[in-house]
Amino acid sequence: MADFWPADMWPSSSLDLNPLDFSVWSVLESHACKTYHANLTSLQQAIVEAWDNLTEEYIKKSCASVRCRVEAVIANNG
């Protein structure tokens, strides 16, 4: 983005720095959207089930990767 917009024009938050956005939501979505849901309750149950199936190790790895992402942003003057 640095080539297109100055840093002060960048969004105040980045989805690349939030483990829920870059890691967890995609897993929840892929699990919950495997099947058709006739109503909101069914979809909510599928999302909760997917959340419950996330391992502690997966969540820790997702959170640990934030440091590398932040360092990459800093290295690129972001």
N, C-alpha and C positions, 0 to 999 in steps of 0.2 A: 504494500500500500504506500510505502514511502515515496515511490516514484510518481504516484498519482495525486495524493493529498498530503498536506503537511500533517505532522503528528497531532497538532491541536484540533484537527478536523476528524480524527478517528473516533469511533464510538467509545463511550466511557467504560464499557465492559465487553469482554470478548468471550464468545462461546467456547473458544479453544482453551480457555483457562478455567473452565468450570467442569469438574468431572461428571456432574450429572448430564451436562450437555454433550460432551465429546465421547462419553463412554456408556453411562448407565441407561440413558433414554433409548439409545439405539437397541440395546438388548431387550429392554422392556417392550418396545414397539414391535420388534421382530417376533417376540413370543406372543404378545397379545393380539397381533394381527394375523396370526396363522389361520385363524378361523373367522367366519362371519359372526358378528354379534347382533342379535335382534334388538337389543336394548342397552341402555347405558349401564345398567347393573351388571350385565354379563361382561361388558368391556372392563368395568372397574374390577371385577373379580379376577379377570385374566391378568390385569396389571399388578394387582396385589400378589397373585400367585407367582408371577415372574419376579417380583421384588423379593418375595420370600425365598426364591430359589437362587438368588445371587449369593455367592460364597463370600465369606469374610476376606479370603485371599484376593478375590477379584476386586472387591471394593478397595482394599489396601493398595493394590497395584494401580488402580485408577487414580487414587489420591496421590500416590507417590509420583506419578507421571506429571503432575502439575509443576513440580520443581523444574523439570527439563523444559517444559513448555514456557514457563516464566523466563528462564534463562535464555531461551531462544528469542523471545520477544525483546528482552533487554539487549541482547547482542545485535538485534536488528533495529535498535533505537526506537522501539515501540513503546 
